[in-house]
Amino acid sequence: MNKGETKNDRFKRIVTKRTNNILNKIRVLSNCSNKNSYNYTFDEVNKVFNTIEKATREARNKFYFSKNKNFKL
């Protein structure tokens, strides 16, 4: 963490960079839709996007649900 940087400042800095990286990768992935260069089935496309959606749900859940699964009385 940079000197004087709060946890929220650090979050905003890192999440912005990582989100932009992901969005760029999605744009690159969409280049595979070019039928002149690639041949694919809709089953294959669905498998790709179902996997991405599952990973997105899992990542989102980490923000909302506690990671601490230790037993407590």
N, C-alpha and C positions, 0 to 999 in steps of 0.2 A: 504494500500500500504506500502511495506517495505521502510525503510529509504533509500534514494538514488535510489530507483527503479523508472524508468520512466514508463509512461503509456504504452509504447510499450513493455518494459520488462515484465510488469504485464500481458499484453495481451498474450504474448508468453508463460509465465509460466502457466496461467490459461487455455488458449486454448489447450495447449499440454495435460494437465491432463484431461480435459473434452473430448477431441477427443479420447484419449486412452480409457477412460471409455466407450464411445459410441462404439468404435470398439470392445471392449471386450464383451459388451452386444450383439452386432450383432453375434459374434462368439458363444455365449451362445444360442441365438435364433436359429442358424443353427443346434443346437443339436436336435431341434424338427423335423428335416427332417428324422430322423431315423424311417423307416416304421415298424421296429420290435417293437418299443415302442409306436408309435403314428399312428393314422389313421386320414387323412385329405383329403379334396378335393382341386383341383387346384383353385376353386373359393375362398376358405378360404385363401389359400396361396396368391393369387392375392390381396385379401382385405388387408391382413397384409402388403404386400410390397407397395401397393398403398398408404396406410396410412403413412408409413414411408417416402415414396418419397414426399408426400404432405408436411409433417412436415419439411423435408429437404429443399424443395423449399421455404417454408415460412421463415425458418431460414436464408437461403441464401439471400433472398430479403431484410431482415432487414439490411444486410451489405451494400446493394446497393442503397436503396431508403430511403429518409428522413422519419423519424418518426414524424416530426413536421407537423401536418395536420391542423394547425390553419390558419384561414383566414388572408390574408394580401393584402393590396392594393398597 
